[in-house]
Amino acid sequence: MTNKRRLPLLAAASVLAGSLILSGCSNPTAAPGSSGTTDGSTLTVSSANFVESEIIGNLYAEALKAKGYTVETKFNIGTREAYIPALSDGSIDLIPDYTGNLLLFLDKNADVSTPASILNGLPAALLAKNLSALTPAAAEDKDAVVVTRATADKWNLKSIGDLTAHNSELKVAGPPEFKERPVGLPGLKTNYGVVPSKFVPIADGGGPATVKALLDGTVDAANIFTTSTDIPANDLVVLEDPKNNFPAQQVIPVSGKGKLDPKAIETIDAVSAKLSTAELIKLNEAVSGESKTEPKAAAVDWLTEQGLLGK
């Protein structure tokens, strides 16, 4: 993941999720049913400055409203450099984040080699900022190596390591920094022995130009994020990453420590329990696809479908 965040939750990760729940529930004076934060004031839900984060922020906000909470929203607040201090000082109360990159932001030397190690390291790293996290969702928006269905069939590709046999002809696209960053080409070489014959830098974050290069055969593989709507739309294949070259990036709600009462935590946990990678792709498609649904409306539609807007 290069700029913000970016498949299913591994079993080991789910075992460790309990420590995150406990850190989010640690205020013994919280009163269930309060209007917002634990002192009864309005609860402020925020998002980072990209569409997917705003969608998820709307999921949290609308679910809380449906449970009777007074909620204000401050979406598109910026990057972690802006919203982590805002969470710490109480300017905002709740925001979605992504596990691997969040931990690396808090501790650049943290172990992000497995989903379990990330979840194990987050509570202490968050506590240092007077923050806590709730239960992570299965949904991930993370870096991936993606190929076309035709290339996967022709080369019999299932995992990233299968590309090694084709190093002499392999052309890979990615953002310019992918050439040097540890989880980019250096990581592919170290973990899988993948050394492409050509790297094609495309500075659109796995967007349309990258997808076009993949589809027209300019490259054989590309760095694209797992919740890209272009993956299902073009029947692209995400290669498995069994050695966790790319850190796990589960969607995780983060709040100021003790800010949420038990009922609010239960409400957000219910959203996370339903949010898979496939469902997040559907939400992204609703907002960014042909229908151009507003993030709030898309969130309400999804919550209704999932049965999460009842009192």
N, C-alpha and C positions, 0 to 999 in steps of 0.2 A: 504494500500500500504506500502510495507516494504522497498524497496531499491531504488526506483526511482520515482515513479509516482503513478502508478497504486495504465443510459444508457441514454438515450437521454437527451438533454438539456431541463430543465424544463421551463415552461412559465415565472416564476418569474425571472429566470436567464437571459432570453433574454431581458426582460425589462431593466435590469440593465447593460446589455452589452454596452449600449450607453456611459456610463461614461468611459469605457475602451477605446472605439473608440476615444472619445474626447481627452483623455490623450495621445493617440498615434498620434493625428493630431495637436498637440499644437504648432508646429513651424510655425509662420505666414510668415516666410521668405522663406519657402521651395519652390523650383521651380520644378513643374511637369516636368518629362522627364529628370531630371539630371541623370548622368551616374551611380550613386550609392547612397551615402549618400547625405544629403542636401547641402554639400559643393562641390558636384560633384565628389568626390573621389570614389574609389572602395568600394562596399558594401560587408562586410564579413559575410557570413552565417555560423553558427556553429551548433553543436549538442552535446548532452550529450553522455556518453560512453556506449550506448546500441543500438541495431539495430533499434528498432522502432523510436527512436529519429533521427537517421541518415536518415531513410526513409523520415520522415517529413521534416527534414532539406533540403533534396534534392528536395522535392516538392516546398519549398519556393525558393530555388536557381534557379531551372529550370524555374519556372514561371516568376521570375524576369528577367532572361536572355532573355526569349521570348519577354519581353516588352522592350528590348534594354538596360538593366542595365549591367554594368560591375560588375561581381560577383566573389569573391574568396570564397573558402570553407575551413573551419577548423573543420572537423568533429571529433567526439569522443574526445572532449576536456576534459571530466571528469565529475565530479559531480557539484552540485550547488556551493559547496565551491570554485570551480575553475571558473565556467562560470559566476556567478553573478558579481564578481569583474572584470572579463574581459569585460563584457557588460558595467559596470560603467566607466571603464577607456578607453573604445573605442577600445580595442584590437579586439573585435568582435562587430557586429552590430545587429544581429538577431539570435534568437534561439527558438525552440519550448520548451514549458514547460507544466506543468499540474497544474491546478488551486489550488486545495486543498493543495497539498504538497508544492507548491511554496509559498502560503501565510503563511503556518506554518513555513517554512524556514525563511521567512522575519520577522515573528512575532509569536513566539511560543505560545502566549496567545490569538491568533486571534480566532474569532468565525467562525468555519467551520461546523456548524450544518446543514446548508442548502446550496444548490448551490447559492442562492441569497445572503446569508451573505458572502460567499467567494468572489463573484464578487464585492460586496459592499466594502469589506475591501482591495481589491488588489490595487486600484489606489494610495492610500496614502502610503501603504507599499512599493510600487515600487518607488514612487516619492522620498522617503527617500534615495534611492540608485541611484537617477537620472535616473530611468528607467521608461518605460511605456509599456502598453500592447495593442494589437489590439483586434479585435473581437474574442472571443473564438469559437472554433468549437463545433458542437454537439458531436463529437467523444470523448469518455472517455476511459481511460485505468485505471481502479480502482479495488480495492479489491472487491471480491464477495464471497458469499457462494454458492457453486455449487454442484449439485447432478446429478446422472444419471437419464435418462428418466424413467427407471424402478422404481427407488426409489420415484421419484416424483409422479408417478401414484399410486404406492402401498400405499404411505402415504398421498396422496392427498395434495401435497406440492405446494404452489404458492409463499409464502413469507417466510422469515427467521423465523418469529414467529410461523409458522406452525410446526416447528421442536420441539417446546416445549412439545407437547404431546408425544414425543418419547425420552425424556431425558434419561430414564432409560436404553435404548438400543443404544443410539446415540453415534457413534464414528466419531470424526472430525479430519481431517488432516490439517496441516498448518506449516509454518516456525516456528522454535523454539520460536521466539519472539512473535508469535501470542498468546501464552499462557498468556503473561503479559501485552502487550501493550493495551492502552485504547480502540482501535477499534477492538481488538481481542476478546478473550473469555470474559474479563471483560465487554466489550461493549455489546456483545451478551446477557450476563446475565442481565445487567442493562436495556437495551432497549427492549428485547424480552422475557426474562426469559428462555433463552436457556442455559442449563447447561449439556453438554455432559457427558456421563458416562466414556468416555475415550478420551484423546487427543493424537494424534500420530504426533510427530514432524518430519517433513521432510524438510531438508534444501536445497530445489532446487527452491524456489521462485514460487511455483505453476507449476513446470515443469513436465517432464516425469514421475519421480518417484511418484509425487503426483497424477497425472492422473492415473497411473497404480494402485495405492492403491484404488482409487475410482472405477475404472472399475472392479477390481478383488474382490471387496467386503470387502477389509481389513478395509475400512472406509465407512461411509454413506454419508458424506459431506466433502467438502474440500475448503480451501481458494485458489482460482485461480483468475487470473486477467482477466478482461472482454474482452480484445482483444486477448486472447490466441486462437490460431488456433485450439487447441484441443477441444474447446467448440463445434463449428459446425462439426468438423471432427468426433466426437463421440456422437453427438446429446445430449450433456450435457445441463442441465437446470440451468440457473442463477436465484437464488431465489430473489424475489423483496425485496427491503430494504426501506420500506416506512418511517421509522424513521431516515433515513440517518445515520445509524451507521458508515458507511464508507463515508468519505468526498468525495464530487464530485471531479473528476479529469479530467475536460475538457482540451483538447489540446488547448493551448493558445500561440500565438506568442508574444515574449518579445523582446524589443529593447532598445537601449540607447535612452533617451528622446530627441526628436527632430531629431533623426538620419534619419528617413524615410520621404521622401517627399510624398505628397498626392497620386501621381500615384503609388508609391511603396505600400503604405497602401492599396489602392484599389485592387492592384494585390494580396496581401497576404490575404485580406479579402475574395476575390473570391475563393481562395483555401479553406479557413476555411468553407465557406458556403457549400461546396460540401463534406466536410470530416465528415462522420458519423462513428459511431462505426463499423458498418458492412463494410464500405469501408476500414477502417483502418485494420480490420481483413484480408480483401482480399489482401491488400498491404503486411501485415506480411506474409501471406501464399505464396505470390509470391517470397518473398526473402528467407524465412526460410523453405518453403515446398520443394517438389520434384524438381521443376524447378530451384531453387537456383539462381534466377535472382538477379543481382547486384542492390543495392538500387537506384543508379542513373537511371538505365534502367527501373526499376519498377516505379519510379517516373515519368519518361517521358511517359511511357505507360499509366499510370493513368491520367496524365494531358491531354494527347491527347484524351483519352476516354471521359473526362469531358469537352472537348472543351475549355481548358484553355491555350493552347499554341499559340493562334492567336495573331497577333499584335494589 
